[in-house]
């Protein structure tokens, strides 16, 4: 199948695109046994399965970047894909393109090999438009249930970048470091005086991400981050939990000084999830390198889960970088089943890469 690729337009395609999106995210029973839940009941279904929500989330596709539609010979909508183009943080003049979860879908009523062709042609049409405006970093967010889509994107040069997992808010099994704990560990809500130590832990996380095999440090605006964390500490709907180092002493400077805030060795920040109902998601998780494998992360996670259950949440989520070996082992080992994947492709946009090669005559 070779679909016709046309510019996407809400006025022409919104209703049909919303129907495709809702159908794509309405999983059949038993499609993902890893997310059946636990004592708290089944895990929440992505809200895109609701037709009304799907329509609201598709609306505006193509307003923040190029978008394309795949059409059959008789004009039926077979799929659509739209990108949101933003400036890459701290890299002026280098836009990035992100295809969000509600901004792509292919028909489930066509054979699998036709769906593959539709997706390939959609990205073919979209990527050309993105290259024209200088976008060299393309990301696509995909439901983990859509394994064929993941395979098709890998065939197009994408690689797995970020993972989002869910688990029920039931107490986790003891982690491998629990036996080596130095006494009972428990997280506590952060207070404003913890902010310098919290920022130190976040900086340590960025340094860790600069090491192999991640090799992808995130450049942060620490002033904006500090303002957000300060607001999160004061917001009853957000959760900032910290763990104090045993004894309160600083291994770098000696015994504890009671006139200073205590040294922290762990930080978890969790917020209400914008995509999954009745879900709280951990966005920042850091354990000081000197305290790893001592049960700090498990203690903080247990506190998040307990508070999520007390608030009536049905699930707890976490997001991590696939290449982060420590995070990947921790979250999967504590029962977080992948539900959403972010795949990324980088283009070589050096001008000479697109110039036809000129053979050098023999001398």
C-alpha positions in Angstrom: 0.0 0.0 0.0 1.3 3.4 -1.0 -0.9 6.0 0.7 -1.2 9.5 -0.5 0.4 12.0 2.0 -1.4 15.3 2.5 -1.1 18.1 5.0 -3.1 17.4 8.1 -5.9 19.9 8.9 -8.3 19.8 11.9 -11.1 21.1 9.7 -10.9 18.1 7.4 -9.7 15.3 9.7 -10.3 15.9 13.4 -13.3 13.6 13.9 -11.7 10.7 11.9 -8.3 11.3 13.6 -9.9 11.2 17.0 -11.7 7.9 16.2 -8.3 6.4 15.0 -6.6 7.5 18.2 -9.2 6.2 20.6 -9.3 2.9 18.8 -5.5 2.6 18.9 -5.5 3.1 22.7 -8.4 0.8 23.6 -6.4 -2.3 24.4 -8.2 -5.7 24.1 -8.6 -7.7 27.3 -5.4 -9.4 28.4 -3.2 -7.4 26.0 -0.8 -6.4 28.8 -0.8 -8.8 31.7 2.0 -6.9 33.3 -0.4 -4.1 34.2 -3.3 -6.1 35.7 -2.6 -4.4 39.0 -2.6 -5.9 42.5 -4.7 -5.5 45.7 -5.5 -2.0 44.7 -7.3 -3.2 41.5 -6.4 -2.9 37.8 -4.1 -0.2 36.7 -5.8 2.8 34.9 -6.1 2.8 31.2 -4.6 5.7 29.3 -7.3 8.3 28.9 -6.8 8.5 25.1 -9.1 5.4 24.9 -12.0 7.7 25.7 -13.4 9.1 22.4 -14.2 12.5 24.0 -10.7 12.8 25.5 -9.1 11.6 22.3 -10.8 14.3 20.3 -9.8 17.0 22.8 -6.2 15.8 22.7 -6.0 15.6 18.9 -7.4 19.1 18.4 -4.7 21.5 17.5 -2.4 18.9 15.9 -0.3 20.8 13.4 -0.5 24.2 15.1 2.9 23.9 16.7 4.7 22.2 13.9 4.1 20.3 10.6 1.5 17.5 10.5 0.6 15.0 7.7 -2.3 12.7 6.9 -2.2 9.4 5.0 -5.1 8.8 2.7 -6.4 5.8 0.8 -7.2 6.2 -3.0 -10.8 6.9 -2.1 -9.8 9.5 0.5 -10.3 7.6 3.7 -8.0 8.6 6.6 -5.5 5.8 7.3 -3.3 7.6 9.7 -1.9 10.9 10.8 1.3 12.3 12.5 2.0 15.7 13.8 5.1 17.2 15.5 5.5 19.9 18.1 8.6 22.0 17.3 10.4 23.7 20.2 13.7 25.3 20.7 16.2 22.8 22.1 17.1 24.0 25.6 20.4 25.8 25.8 21.1 25.2 22.1 20.0 28.4 20.3 18.9 27.9 16.7 18.6 24.1 17.0 14.8 23.2 17.1 13.6 19.8 18.2 10.5 17.9 17.1 8.4 15.8 19.3 5.5 13.6 18.1 3.3 13.4 21.2 1.3 10.4 22.0 -2.1 12.0 20.9 -0.6 13.2 17.7 -0.1 10.0 15.8 -2.2 6.9 15.0 -2.8 4.4 12.2 -6.0 2.6 11.4 -6.5 -0.8 13.2 -8.8 -2.0 10.4 -6.1 -2.5 7.8 -3.6 -5.4 7.6 -0.4 -5.2 9.6 1.8 -4.8 6.6 -0.3 -2.0 5.3 -0.2 -0.3 8.7 3.6 -0.5 8.5 3.6 1.1 5.1 1.3 3.9 6.3 3.5 4.7 9.3 6.7 4.7 7.1 5.1 7.1 4.6 3.7 9.3 7.4 7.2 9.7 8.9 8.7 10.1 5.4 6.4 13.0 4.7 6.9 14.5 8.2 10.6 14.1 8.4 11.2 16.0 5.1 9.2 19.0 6.5 11.2 18.8 9.7 14.5 18.7 8.0 13.5 21.8 5.9 13.2 23.8 9.2 16.4 22.5 10.7 15.0 19.9 13.2 17.8 17.4 13.7 16.3 15.7 16.8 13.0 13.8 16.3 11.2 12.0 19.1 8.1 9.9 19.0 6.1 8.8 22.1 4.5 5.4 21.7 2.3 3.2 23.9 4.3 0.1 25.1 1.3 -2.0 23.9 2.1 -0.9 20.3 5.1 -3.2 19.8 4.6 -3.2 16.0 4.9 0.6 16.0 8.1 0.4 18.0 9.5 -2.1 15.5 8.6 0.1 12.6 10.2 3.1 14.1 13.4 1.2 14.9 13.4 0.2 11.2 13.4 3.9 10.4 16.4 4.6 12.5 14.9 5.4 15.9 16.3 4.1 19.2 14.7 3.7 22.6 15.3 6.7 24.8 12.9 7.1 27.7 10.6 4.6 29.5 7.5 5.2 31.6 6.3 2.4 33.9 3.3 1.9 36.2 2.7 -0.2 39.2 -0.1 -0.4 41.8 0.4 1.6 45.0 1.0 -1.5 47.2 4.1 -2.0 49.4 7.1 -3.0 47.3 9.1 -6.1 48.0 12.4 -5.4 49.8 15.1 -4.3 47.4 18.5 -6.0 47.1 20.1 -3.4 49.3 17.7 -3.8 52.2 19.8 -6.3 54.0 22.7 -3.8 54.1 20.7 -0.9 55.6 22.2 1.0 58.5 19.1 1.0 60.7 15.6 1.8 59.6 15.2 4.2 56.7 12.2 6.3 55.9 11.5 9.3 53.7 10.1 12.6 55.0 8.5 15.5 53.3 11.0 18.2 52.3 11.0 21.6 53.9 12.3 24.9 52.4 15.6 24.7 54.2 16.4 21.4 52.4 16.5 23.2 49.0 20.3 23.6 48.8 20.8 19.9 49.5 18.0 19.0 47.1 19.8 21.0 44.3 23.1 19.3 45.2 21.4 15.9 44.6 19.9 17.0 41.3 23.4 18.2 40.2 24.8 14.8 41.1 22.1 13.2 39.0 23.2 15.3 36.0 26.8 14.3 36.5 25.7 10.7 36.6 23.9 11.1 33.3 27.1 12.4 31.7 28.8 9.1 32.4 28.7 5.9 30.3 26.5 4.4 29.1 24.0 7.3 29.3 26.3 10.0 28.0 23.4 12.5 27.9 23.6 15.2 30.6 20.6 17.5 30.7 21.4 21.2 30.8 19.2 22.6 33.5 18.1 26.1 34.4 18.8 25.8 38.1 17.1 29.0 39.0 13.9 27.9 37.4 14.3 24.4 38.9 14.8 25.9 42.4 11.6 28.0 41.9 9.7 24.9 40.8 10.9 22.8 43.7 10.2 25.5 46.2 6.6 25.6 44.9 6.4 21.9 44.9 7.4 21.7 48.6 4.6 24.2 49.4 2.0 22.5 47.2 -0.2 19.8 49.0 -0.9 18.1 45.7 2.8 17.6 44.9 5.2 15.4 46.8 8.8 16.1 47.6 10.3 13.4 49.8 13.9 13.3 51.1 16.0 10.9 53.1 18.5 12.1 55.6 22.0 10.5 55.8 22.4 8.3 58.8 23.6 10.3 61.8 23.2 13.6 60.0 26.9 13.9 59.5 28.5 14.9 56.2 31.1 12.4 55.1 33.0 15.2 53.4 33.3 17.5 56.4 32.9 15.3 59.5 30.3 15.2 62.3 27.0 16.9 61.9 26.7 20.6 62.6 23.2 21.2 64.1 23.2 24.8 63.0 23.1 23.6 59.3 20.3 21.6 57.5 21.0 17.9 57.6 22.8 16.2 54.8 20.4 14.4 52.4 21.2 11.2 50.6 17.9 10.6 48.7 15.2 12.6 46.8 12.0 11.6 45.1 9.6 14.2 43.5 6.2 13.0 42.5 3.3 14.8 40.8 -0.3 14.0 39.6 0.0 12.4 36.2 -1.5 14.4 33.3 -2.2 11.3 31.1 -3.2 8.5 33.4 -6.2 9.0 35.8 -5.7 8.5 39.5 -2.0 8.2 39.1 1.0 9.9 40.7 4.3 9.8 38.8 7.8 10.1 40.1 9.7 12.6 37.9 12.9 13.0 39.8 14.6 10.2 41.8 18.1 10.5 43.1 20.2 8.5 45.6 23.6 9.8 46.7 26.3 7.6 45.2 27.7 6.9 48.7 24.3 5.6 49.8 23.3 3.3 46.9 22.4 -0.3 47.6 21.5 0.6 51.2 17.7 0.6 50.9 17.4 4.4 50.4 15.5 4.2 47.1 13.2 1.5 48.3 12.4 3.4 51.5 11.5 6.5 49.5 9.5 4.5 47.1 7.6 2.8 49.9 6.7 6.3 51.3 5.5 7.5 47.9 3.4 4.4 47.4 1.9 4.7 50.9 1.0 8.3 50.4 -0.4 7.5 46.9 -2.6 4.8 48.4 -3.8 7.1 51.2 -4.9 9.6 48.5 -6.9 6.9 46.7 -4.6 6.7 43.8 -4.8 3.5 41.6 -1.2 3.6 40.3 2.2 5.0 40.8 4.3 5.9 37.7 8.0 6.5 37.1 10.0 7.7 34.1 13.6 6.8 33.4 16.3 6.8 30.7 16.6 3.4 29.2 20.4 3.6 29.0 20.6 4.3 32.8 21.5 0.9 34.0 20.9 1.8 37.7 17.5 3.3 37.1 16.3 0.6 34.7 17.2 -2.2 37.1 15.6 -0.3 40.1 12.3 0.5 38.5 11.8 -2.8 36.7 13.0 -4.7 39.8 10.3 -2.9 41.9 7.5 -3.9 39.6 7.1 -0.9 37.2 5.8 -2.3 33.9 6.5 -0.2 30.9 3.4 1.5 29.5 4.9 4.3 27.4 8.2 4.6 25.4 9.9 7.5 23.8 12.0 6.8 20.8 14.6 9.3 19.4 16.4 9.8 16.1 19.2 12.2 15.5 19.9 13.5 12.0 23.2 14.6 10.7 22.4 18.1 9.4 25.9 19.1 8.3 25.4 21.0 5.0 28.0 18.9 3.1 26.1 15.7 4.0 23.3 16.7 1.6 25.6 17.8 -1.3 26.1 15.3 -4.1 29.6 13.8 -4.0 31.9 15.2 -6.7 34.3 12.5 -7.9 37.9 13.5 -7.9 39.5 12.9 -11.3 42.5 10.6 -11.2 45.9 12.2 -11.4 
